[in-house]
Amino acid sequence: MPREWGSWVGWSCGVPPRAIRTIREHCHSHDSVCPMSMMVRDDRSPRTEPTAPGRHPRGRIAVRVEAAGSLELDPRPTQIVNFGSQVLHGTVGIPAARRVTEAAGVRTIDIPTILLSVLPHFASVHHVDVPADWIAHALEDVAAAGALDELRLVTSGYFAAPAQAAAVAAWLRPRPGPALPFLLDPTLGDIELGFYTDPALVDTLRDELVPLASGMTPNLFELAHLSGAPLASLTSPAPIARAARSLMSPQTQWVVVTGVRSPVTASVGEVIVTATEHCAHWHAPIRTSAKGLGDTFTAALAIELLANPDPAAGAFPGLPQLAAAVDAAAEAVRRATTTSHDLI
């Protein structure tokens, strides 16, 4: 083994050079089964920044590597940045969305807002709210790494605290060039369970993130709280469309309201709203108590948006195309429930 290999192995593996020499002396040749002979340096490997042992810059947990991007196993560009809940056991939030994006072959950067052991409806559950400043710094880091150079879409779901939503809004606002399409699933709760996050998020979402959204996917509970419309009044497409339009900013292209029940049949569906039109998309109800359906729907709609001829606009060419995308997303939810089981 060449002398310089011994020093390199010792430095990169944390083994003292003296130990490396001792091991090497017991090897008959560098082609033997000596463990050192199995470590081969490729001259094309990225160079590391010399750092004295125990003298790493504050906060660094590994040596700095030039061209660190070459260490990535997956070279595909990131197309979506997604914010949401991360659950160890449970297909909601990020795990639910990731099933859809991975099936579509779309690489995402998933930034957690909360870490949960299991769904919060179990008897024993532990969680950690991710600090807002960590989210802000994480966004700076992935941008500095070049991971956002080909970003096409931003999506968001669950936030645990108003400061998190404000941090994401602060990151979205100053981006140079045309605004990235931003798909907001304003996750607050639902009719069956009420709020499952901080109710103070209503004001923060309405003031900070709703005005930046290209599209939104609230359920009826969320639409009522964000718009101020009484929930009891949202019983047919027309009042639902009025409430949805009250949330639209100049940047908002559409709102798809989920979990709507038909006033005349047993069907459920979505009310699809643009600035000038609206329509209802009805289908047979999905008989399941599983959660994560909204996360699945929004992720599937995001995939449809990426397939749009002009995704940079954050809009579909027209209401028929938007309705077709909603139909595809609803079908993705239906497929997901065929392999689901009751989680609660």
N, C-alpha and C positions, 0 to 999 in steps of 0.2 A: 504494500500500500504506500503510495507516495506520501512524503512527510506532510504536505499541505492538506491532504485529505484527513489525516488524523486531527489536525487542529480544527478543521471545519466541522468534523463530526462532533468533537468535544464541545465546540461552541454552540452548535445548533441543537444538540441534545441535552445540554447541561451537564455533560460528563467532563470532569477535570482532565486537562491534557496529559497529566502524569498517569491517570488511569488508562487513558487511551494507549499510551506507549506500553504500559504493562500488558494490556490485552493483546496488543499487536505483536509483542515479543513471543507470545505463546501460539501465534498463528504461523504455520509453516510457509504460507504464501498468501497473497491477497485473493487467490482463487479458492482458498480452503473454505470450510464451513464456519470460519471465524465470523462472529456477528459483525465485526467491522467491515469484512469483505462484502457484506450484503448491502452496504450503504455506498452508493455510487453517486458522485456529484456530476450533474449535467452542467457543462459550462454555460448552457443557455438559461440555467435557472436564475431567477431574479436575485440580484445582490441585496445583501442586508446591510443595514446601517450599524456600524460598530457601536456597541454600547457596553460600558463596563458592567460587570455583574453587580446587581443590586442598585444600579444607578439609572434605571428606566425612568423616563419622564413621568411625572405624576399622572396617574390615570391609565398609563399604558400597561397592558398585561402580556404583551409579546413584543419581540423586536420589530422594528420598522423594516419593511421590505420595499425596495424600489419596484415599480411596476407590479404592485400587489394584485392587480386585477388578473394577472396570469395565474394566480393561485386558485381562481374560481373553477369549480368543477362544472358548473352550468354556464356556458358562454352566451346563452340567449339574452337579448336585451329585455329589460323590465318594461312592460307595457302599462301596468296598473299599479298604483300605490293605494292600498286599502287600509283603513283604520277601523278597528273593531275589537271585540272581546276575544280572548284566547282561553279556551277551556281544555283542560287535560283530557277529560272524559265527557263528551257531549258534542253533538254536531250542531252547534249554533255559532253565530258570529264568524270569526275567521275560519274555523274548521269547516263550516257549512259552505262558505264562499269558495274555499280552496278546492273543494270537491268539483265545483263547476269550472273554475279557471284551469285546473290541471287537466280535466277531461278535454278542454278546448285547446290545450297546448299553449296557454298564455302564462307567461312568467309574471309573478307579482311580487311586490314587497309589502308584506303584511305587518303593520305597526300596531302592537297591542295597546289598548287603553286600560285594560284590566286583565289580570291573570287569575283564573279560577281553577280550583281543583276539579269541581263537578258543577253541574247546573245548580243555581242557587236555590232550587226548590227541594233539594235533598236535605235530610236531617242534619248531616254533617258536611260543611263546605267551608273552605278557606280561600281567601282572595287577597290580592295585592293590587291597589290602584296604582297605575303607572304615573309617575310625576309628570306634570305638563312640561317642565324644563327638559326632562329626558326625551320626550317626544320631539321637542324643538331641536335639541342637539342631535338626535338620531337623524332627523331630516337633513341637517347640515352635513353630517358625516356621509350619508349615502349620496348626497349631491356632490360632495368633494371627491368621492370615489368614482364619479362618473356614472353611477348606477341609474341616474335619472335622465341621461342624455337623450334617450329615445322614448321617454314617457309619453303615453297617449291619453291617459285617463286617470282621474282620482275618484275614489269612492270612499264613503264613510258610513259607519253604522253606529255601534254603541259607544257612547262616551260615559265615563264614570263621574266626571266633574266638569263644571263650566270652564275651568281654566284650560282643560285639554282642548275643548272646542275652540276656545279663543286662540290657542297656540296654532292650531291647524289653519284657522282663518288668517292669522298673521302670516303664515307661510304661503298661503294661496294668493294673497293680495299683491305682493310686489313682484311676482314672477314676470320677467321680461317677455316681450312678444305677445302674440295672441293668448288669451286666457285658455288654460287647459279645460277641457270638459270636466265638470265636477258633478258626480251623481251622488246625491245626498239621500240616504235612508235615515230619516230623523228618529232614531230609535229611542222611544220614551217608555212604551208599555203597550198594553192592549186592553180591549174591553173586558176580557175574562179575568186578567190578573192585575189590572191597574198599572201604576207606575212600577217599573223595575230598574229605575235609575233615579238620580237626584232630580226632583221636580224643578229645581232652579235652572236646569238645562233648557227649559222651555224658552225663557227669555234669551239665553245665550245663543241657542240655535236660531231663533227668529231674528235676532239682531246681527249676529256675526256670520253664520253659515248660509242661511236661507237666501240672502241677497246674492251670494256667490254661485249658487247652484245653477247648472245647466238643466238638470232634471231632478225630480224628487219622487220618492216612493213612500209616502206616509200611509199608514193604515187610518181607519176612521178615528180611533182614539187620538192618534198623533195629530191628525188634521184638525180635530176639534180644539185641542189645546194650543196649537200654533196659530190658528186663524181666529180663535175666540168664538167661533160658531158653536152654539149648543149642540152637544152630541145627539140629542133627541131630534134635532132638525135635519140631520144628515141621513135621510131615509130614502132619497131618490137621486138620480144623476144630476138634476138641475141644481139643487142647493149644494150638492157636493162640488160641482164645478165652480159655483160662485165662491165657495170657501177656498178652493184650490187657487183660483185666480187672484184672490186677495194676497196670496203669498208670492206671487210672481214679481220678479224684478226685471229690468230690461235685459238681464242676462239669461233669465229663465225661459227655456223653450217649451217645457212640458212638465206636467205633474201626472203621475199614475197613482191613483188612490186604490189601495188594496183592501181585501177583506170586506167588500160591500155585498150586502144581501139584496137580492131582487125584491122589490115591493110587491110583485104579483106572482112569482113562482118560488120554488125552493132553491133556485140557482144562487150561486155566489159568483163574484167576479171582481173586475177592476173598472173604475171610471177613468177614462183617458182624457186628459184636458190639455188643450193648447190655449193660446191667447184668444183665439176666435172660434174654436170648435170644441166639442166634446162628444164622446160616445161611450157606451157601456159594452164591456166584453164579459159575457156570461158563460159559465160552464157548470157542470155538476159539482156539488161540494165534495171536498176531499175529507173522508172520514178518518181523522187521525188527531191525536192529542199532542203529537210531536211538535216541538218548537224548532226554530231555524228555517221555517218556510219563507219568511220575509227575506232573510239573508240569502237563501238560495235564489229567490226570485230576482233580487236586485243584482246579484252576480251574473245570473243568466241574461238579464237585460243589458248589463255592461258588455257582455260578450257580443250581443247583437249590435250594440252601439259601435263597437270596434269594427264590425263588419260593414258599417255604413259607409257609403262612398265618400262622405265628407264628415268624418268623426270630429274633426277639429272644431266644427261649428257647435258640437254638442247637441245637434238636432237630427231627427230623421227627415227625409225629404218631404214627408207629408203625413197627415193623420193615418192614411191606410198603411203606410210603412211602419209607423209607430204601433198601430194596432197589431200588425203581423208580428212585430218584435215582442209585444206583450203576450201574444198567443204562444210564441216559442218559449218565453220565460215561464208561462204558466204550465206548459207541458213539461219543462224541466223540473218544476216543483212536483208535478204528478209522478214523474219517473222516480224522483228521490224518495217519495213516500212508499213506493213499492218495495223498497229494501229497508224501510225504517221500522222501528218498533216504539212502543210507548216509552218515553223517557221520563215521564213524571209519575 
